[in-house]
Amino acid sequence: MEKHIVVCIGRQFGSGGQEIGQGLADRLGIPLYDKEILKKAAEKSGIVEELFERADEMPTNSFLYTLSVGAHGHAMGMPNYGDYLTNDKLFLFQSNTIREIAEKESCVIIGRCADYILRDRKDMLSVFIHAPLEMRIQYLYNRRNVPAEEAKALIKKSDRQRANYYNFYADSDWGAASSYDITLNSGKLGIERSIEVLAGACEHL
């Protein structure tokens, strides 16, 4: 893709957001960043990746998290970050990594408040993918063979964590149409049509 564009995708659990993001990245010929952000943030900060994974899209009381890391870090063979490391600081390291990626290349970024972190960029398109609950339950069964009741519980827990994380760090509401440039119902459009719609939007950004 000739022009520089960054697509930030928020998603309900089981809505196919990651699959849509990967399909869009493939269609545009640009990289997708999801868990890779944690690895890059760990490399740049010198902090073990496992701490970023534990805090990933999950806000925790900063003081309690610091105590937890201090209490359990040594037992897990990790350096003692307990005196100064909090979720907020991990978020700052991760935010810097996201800004550096967006500055360097066109890309698709999944979750992690990327749309809020990059809100001042004119070349950023913020997207939220949602779908009816029953369709998300079916999606998890088809893709991961997760039974219906287990899928329903997993969806509610994951959505709650993502909403809390986003609402904690961003001054806007997770999933609200006013918080994004585009919201898509993947349950109505399907995965492929959702990719087509977003690819078309990118062409006109």
Backbone hydrogen bonds in HBPLUS format (Angstrom, degrees):
<---DONOR---> <-ACCEPTOR-->    atom                        ^
c    i                          cat <-CA-CA->   ^        H-A-AA   ^      H-
h    n   atom  resd res      DA  || num        DHA   H-A  angle D-A-AA Bond
n    s   type  num  typ     dist DA aas  dist angle  dist       angle   num
A0107-CYS N   A0005-ILE O   3.10 MM 102  6.71 143.0  2.24 145.9 156.8     1
A0006-VAL N   A0123-ASP O   2.95 MM 117  6.20 161.0  1.99 153.4 154.2     2
A0125-LEU N   A0006-VAL O   2.84 MM 119  6.25 157.5  1.90 155.9 162.6     3
A0007-VAL N   A0107-CYS O   2.97 MM 100  6.43 160.1  2.01 154.2 159.4     4
A0109-ILE N   A0007-VAL O   2.79 MM 102  6.19 162.0  1.82 160.1 165.4     5
A0008-CYS N   A0125-LEU O   2.90 MM 117  6.18 159.3  1.94 152.3 159.2     6
A0127-VAL N   A0008-CYS O   2.83 MM 119  6.03 156.7  1.88 172.6 173.9     7
A0009-ILE N   A0109-ILE O   2.85 MM 100  6.19 167.7  1.87 167.1 171.1     8
A0111-GLY N   A0009-ILE O   2.77 MM 102  5.78 175.7  1.78 150.9 152.4     9
A0010-GLY N   A0127-VAL O   2.79 MM 117  6.12 170.8  1.80 159.5 160.2    10
A0129-ILE N   A0010-GLY O   2.94 MM 119  6.32 156.4  2.00 140.4 145.4    11
A0012-GLN N   A0129-ILE O   2.98 MM 117  6.34 155.8  2.04 165.3 172.3    12
A0015-SER N   A0012-GLN O   3.18 MM   3  5.50 154.6  2.24 134.5 130.9    13
A0020-ILE N   A0016-GLY O   2.84 MM   4  6.02 157.7  1.89 157.2 164.2    14
A0021-GLY N   A0017-GLY O   2.85 MM   4  5.99 156.1  1.90 143.3 150.4    15
A0022-GLN N   A0018-GLN O   2.91 MM   4  6.15 156.4  1.96 147.0 152.9    16
A0023-GLY N   A0019-GLU O   2.94 MM   4  6.11 158.0  1.99 144.1 150.6    17
A0024-LEU N   A0020-ILE O   2.85 MM   4  6.05 153.7  1.92 149.3 156.5    18
A0025-ALA N   A0021-GLY O   2.93 MM   4  6.12 160.9  1.97 147.4 152.7    19
A0026-ASP N   A0022-GLN O   2.94 MM   4  6.15 159.1  1.98 147.7 153.4    20
A0027-ARG N   A0023-GLY O   2.92 MM   4  6.08 153.7  1.99 141.4 149.1    21
A0028-LEU N   A0024-LEU O   2.90 MM   4  6.13 154.3  1.97 152.2 158.5    22
A0029-GLY N   A0025-ALA O   2.81 MM   4  5.78 122.1  2.15 138.5 153.8    23
A0030-ILE N   A0025-ALA O   2.99 MM   5  5.07 157.8  2.04 142.7 146.7    24
A0108-VAL N   A0031-PRO O   2.96 MM  77  6.39 152.0  2.04 152.2 160.5    25
A0033-TYR N   A0108-VAL O   2.75 MM  75  6.17 159.4  1.79 164.0 171.4    26
A0110-ILE N   A0033-TYR O   2.94 MM  77  6.31 164.7  1.96 169.7 172.1    27
A0037-ILE N   A0034-ASP O   3.25 MM   3  5.95 158.8  2.30 115.2 119.7    28
A0038-LEU N   A0035-LYS O   2.94 MM   3  5.50 132.1  2.18 112.5 123.7    29
A0040-LYS N   A0036-GLU O   2.98 MM   4  6.29 162.8  2.01 154.1 158.3    30
A0041-ALA N   A0037-ILE O   2.87 MM   4  6.02 159.3  1.91 149.4 155.5    31
A0042-ALA N   A0038-LEU O   2.95 MM   4  6.10 153.8  2.02 145.0 152.0    32
A0043-GLU N   A0039-LYS O   2.98 MM   4  6.23 157.6  2.03 147.4 153.4    33
A0044-LYS N   A0040-LYS O   2.98 MM   4  6.19 161.9  2.01 151.5 155.8    34
A0045-SER N   A0041-ALA O   2.99 MM   4  6.00 151.0  2.08 143.8 151.5    35
A0046-GLY N   A0042-ALA O   2.88 MM   4  5.65 140.4  2.04 143.7 152.2    36
A0051-LEU N   A0048-VAL O   3.21 MM   3  5.99 146.9  2.33 118.7 124.9    37
A0052-PHE N   A0049-GLU O   3.01 MM   3  5.29 120.8  2.37 104.5 119.0    38
A0053-GLU N   A0049-GLU O   3.01 MM   4  6.35 154.2  2.07 152.7 161.0    39
A0054-ARG N   A0050-GLU O   2.96 MM   4  6.18 150.1  2.05 143.5 150.8    40
A0055-ALA N   A0051-LEU O   3.20 MM   4  6.36 143.6  2.34 138.5 147.2    41
A0056-ASP N   A0053-GLU O   3.29 MM   3  4.96 156.9  2.34  95.5 102.3    42
A0058-MET N   A0055-ALA O   3.22 MM   3  5.39 153.2  2.29 131.6 123.6    43
A0065-TYR N   A0061-ASN O   2.86 MM   4  6.00 157.8  1.91 160.4 167.9    44
A0066-THR N   A0062-SER O   2.97 MM   4  6.16 154.2  2.04 146.1 152.6    45
A0067-LEU N   A0063-PHE O   3.09 MM   4  6.42 158.2  2.14 148.0 153.2    46
A0068-SER N   A0064-LEU O   2.90 MM   4  6.12 154.4  1.97 145.8 153.4    47
A0069-VAL N   A0065-TYR O   2.91 MM   4  6.17 163.3  1.93 155.4 158.3    48
A0070-GLY N   A0066-THR O   2.97 MM   4  6.15 161.6  2.01 148.5 154.0    49
A0071-ALA N   A0067-LEU O   2.82 MM   4  5.96 150.0  1.91 147.0 155.3    50
A0072-HIS N   A0068-SER O   2.90 MM   4  5.97 157.7  1.95 151.9 157.4    51
A0073-GLY N   A0069-VAL O   2.72 MM   4  5.04 140.5  1.87 139.2 146.5    52
A0076-MET N   A0072-HIS O   3.09 MM   4  6.31 138.1  2.27 148.0 158.8    53
A0076-MET N   A0073-GLY O   3.16 MM   3  5.25 132.3  2.40  96.6 109.0    54
A0078-MET N   A0073-GLY O   2.77 MM   5  4.93 159.6  1.81 156.1 148.9    55
A0077-GLY N   A0074-HIS O   2.96 MM   3  4.98 159.6  2.01 104.8 110.7    56
A0084-TYR N   A0081-TYR O   3.06 MM   3  6.02 159.8  2.10 131.3 135.9    57
A0085-LEU N   A0081-TYR O   2.92 MM   4  5.43 157.1  1.98 169.0 168.4    58
A0090-LEU N   A0086-THR O   3.04 MM   4  6.39 156.5  2.10 150.3 157.4    59
A0091-PHE N   A0087-ASN O   2.80 MM   4  6.05 150.7  1.89 148.5 157.1    60
A0092-LEU N   A0088-ASP O   3.03 MM   4  6.34 146.9  2.14 140.8 149.3    61
A0093-PHE N   A0089-LYS O   3.02 MM   4  6.34 160.0  2.06 150.3 154.5    62
A0094-GLN N   A0090-LEU O   2.93 MM   4  6.15 161.0  1.96 148.6 154.3    63
A0095-SER N   A0091-PHE O   2.75 MM   4  5.92 150.5  1.84 145.6 154.4    64
A0096-ASN N   A0092-LEU O   3.01 MM   4  6.22 159.8  2.05 149.3 153.4    65
A0097-THR N   A0093-PHE O   3.14 MM   4  6.43 151.8  2.23 142.6 150.3    66
A0098-ILE N   A0094-GLN O   3.00 MM   4  6.31 155.8  2.06 149.0 155.1    67
A0099-ARG N   A0095-SER O   2.95 MM   4  6.26 159.7  1.99 153.5 158.7    68
A0100-GLU N   A0096-ASN O   3.00 MM   4  6.20 157.1  2.06 146.6 152.7    69
A0101-ILE N   A0097-THR O   2.99 MM   4  6.23 156.4  2.05 149.9 156.1    70
A0102-ALA N   A0098-ILE O   2.98 MM   4  6.18 167.0  2.00 152.3 155.6    71
A0103-GLU N   A0099-ARG O   2.96 MM   4  6.09 148.8  2.06 145.0 153.4    72
A0104-LYS N   A0100-GLU O   3.07 MM   4  6.12 143.8  2.20 139.5 148.6    73
A0104-LYS N   A0101-ILE O   3.15 MM   3  5.17 123.0  2.49  94.6 109.0    74
A0105-GLU N   A0101-ILE O   3.08 MM   4  6.26 160.6  2.11 160.9 163.3    75
A0114-ALA N   A0111-GLY O   3.26 MM   3  6.18 165.9  2.28 123.8 127.3    76
A0116-TYR N   A0113-CYS O   3.01 MM   3  5.31 122.8  2.35 104.8 119.0    77
A0117-ILE N   A0113-CYS O   2.91 MM   4  6.17 165.3  1.93 160.5 165.4    78
A0118-LEU N   A0114-ALA O   2.91 MM   4  5.96 150.7  1.99 147.3 154.1    79
A0119-ARG N   A0116-TYR O   3.27 MM   3  4.92 164.5  2.29 106.1 105.7    80
A0121-ARG N   A0118-LEU O   2.99 MM   3  5.65 167.8  2.01 126.0 129.9    81
A0181-ASP N   A0126-SER O   3.08 MM  55  5.18 133.3  2.31 115.8 128.7    82
A0182-ILE N   A0126-SER O   3.09 MM  56  6.47 149.6  2.19 152.4 161.6    83
A0128-PHE N   A0182-ILE O   2.92 MM  54  6.44 143.3  2.06 146.6 158.1    84
A0184-LEU N   A0128-PHE O   2.89 MM  56  6.33 158.5  1.94 161.2 167.6    85
A0130-HIS N   A0184-LEU O   2.91 MM  54  6.19 168.8  1.92 170.0 171.5    86
A0186-SER N   A0130-HIS O   2.85 MM  56  6.12 140.0  2.01 165.8 175.2    87
A0135-MET N   A0132-PRO O   3.11 MM   3  5.43 121.5  2.47 104.8 118.8    88
A0136-ARG N   A0132-PRO O   3.07 MM   4  6.41 148.2  2.18 150.4 160.2    89
A0136-ARG N   A0133-LEU O   3.02 MM   3  5.08 119.2  2.40  96.6 112.3    90
A0137-ILE N   A0133-LEU O   2.89 MM   4  6.21 153.6  1.97 155.9 163.7    91
A0138-GLN N   A0134-GLU O   3.04 MM   4  6.26 157.5  2.09 142.1 148.0    92
A0139-TYR N   A0135-MET O   2.85 MM   4  6.04 147.7  1.96 139.4 148.8    93
A0140-LEU N   A0136-ARG O   3.03 MM   4  6.27 159.0  2.08 147.9 151.6    94
A0141-TYR N   A0137-ILE O   3.06 MM   4  6.32 148.7  2.17 142.9 152.0    95
A0142-ASN N   A0138-GLN O   2.86 MM   4  6.08 160.7  1.90 151.5 156.5    96
A0143-ARG N   A0139-TYR O   2.89 MM   4  5.99 160.0  1.93 150.8 156.4    97
A0144-ARG N   A0140-LEU O   2.82 MM   4  5.34 152.0  1.90 132.2 141.3    98
A0146-VAL N   A0140-LEU O   3.41 MM   6  5.76 173.8  2.42 115.0 116.7    99
A0145-ASN N   A0141-TYR O   2.87 MM   4  4.14 131.0  2.11 112.2 119.0   100
A0151-ALA N   A0147-PRO O   2.80 MM   4  5.93 157.1  1.85 158.9 166.9   101
A0152-LYS N   A0148-ALA O   2.89 MM   4  6.11 157.4  1.94 153.0 158.7   102
A0153-ALA N   A0149-GLU O   3.13 MM   4  6.35 161.7  2.17 146.1 150.1   103
A0154-LEU N   A0150-GLU O   2.96 MM   4  6.11 157.3  2.01 146.8 153.6   104
A0155-ILE N   A0151-ALA O   2.86 MM   4  6.02 156.0  1.92 151.1 157.2   105
A0156-LYS N   A0152-LYS O   3.11 MM   4  6.32 167.2  2.13 149.4 152.1   106
A0157-LYS N   A0153-ALA O   3.04 MM   4  6.19 161.7  2.07 147.9 153.1   107
A0158-SER N   A0154-LEU O   2.93 MM   4  5.99 167.6  1.95 149.7 153.6   108
A0159-ASP N   A0155-ILE O   2.88 MM   4  5.94 166.0  1.90 153.7 158.0   109
A0160-ARG N   A0156-LYS O   3.07 MM   4  6.07 155.0  2.13 139.3 146.3   110
A0161-GLN N   A0157-LYS O   3.04 MM   4  6.28 157.2  2.09 148.2 154.1   111
A0162-ARG N   A0158-SER O   2.95 MM   4  6.15 163.4  1.97 151.8 156.3   112
A0163-ALA N   A0159-ASP O   2.88 MM   4  5.98 161.2  1.91 148.5 154.1   113
A0164-ASN N   A0160-ARG O   2.94 MM   4  6.05 163.6  1.96 147.3 152.1   114
A0165-TYR N   A0161-GLN O   2.96 MM   4  6.07 158.7  2.01 146.7 152.7   115
A0166-TYR N   A0162-ARG O   2.97 MM   4  6.12 169.5  1.98 151.3 154.0   116
A0167-ASN N   A0163-ALA O   2.85 MM   4  5.91 170.8  1.85 155.4 158.6   117
A0168-PHE N   A0164-ASN O   2.91 MM   4  5.80 135.4  2.11 135.6 146.9   118
A0169-TYR N   A0165-TYR O   3.24 MM   4  6.47 154.7  2.30 148.4 152.7   119
A0170-ALA N   A0166-TYR O   2.77 MM   4  5.61 158.8  1.81 157.1 163.9   120
A0176-ALA N   A0173-ASP O   3.21 MM   3  5.55 161.5  2.25 121.9 127.2   121
A0179-SER N   A0176-ALA O   2.91 MM   3  5.50 161.7  1.94 120.9 127.1   122
A0180-TYR N   A0177-ALA O   3.26 MM   3  5.74 170.0  2.27 116.6 119.6   123
A0188-LYS N   A0185-ASN O   3.15 MM   3  5.57 137.4  2.34 105.9 115.8   124
A0189-LEU N   A0185-ASN O   3.01 MM   4  6.28 170.3  2.02 156.1 159.2   125
A0190-GLY N   A0186-SER O   2.77 MM   4  4.90 145.8  1.88 120.9 131.5   126
A0194-SER N   A0190-GLY O   3.10 MM   4  6.08 149.8  2.20 140.0 148.6   127
A0195-ILE N   A0191-ILE O   3.05 MM   4  6.34 152.7  2.13 149.1 156.3   128
A0196-GLU N   A0192-GLU O   3.01 MM   4  6.33 155.3  2.07 146.1 153.0   129
A0197-VAL N   A0193-ARG O   2.93 MM   4  6.17 159.2  1.97 150.6 155.4   130
A0198-LEU N   A0194-SER O   3.08 MM   4  6.29 164.2  2.11 149.7 153.3   131
A0199-ALA N   A0195-ILE O   2.88 MM   4  6.03 154.4  1.95 149.1 156.9   132
A0200-GLY N   A0196-GLU O   2.96 MM   4  6.13 153.0  2.04 146.4 153.4   133
A0201-ALA N   A0197-VAL O   2.99 MM   4  6.28 151.3  2.07 143.0 151.2   134
A0202-CYS N   A0198-LEU O   2.95 MM   4  6.19 152.4  2.03 145.3 152.3   135
A0203-GLU N   A0199-ALA O   3.20 MM   4  6.45 142.6  2.34 138.3 147.4   136
A0204-HIS N   A0201-ALA O   3.11 MM   3  5.32 134.4  2.33 100.1 112.0   137
A0205-LEU N   A0202-CYS O   3.38 MM   3  5.12 162.3  2.41  97.0 102.1   138
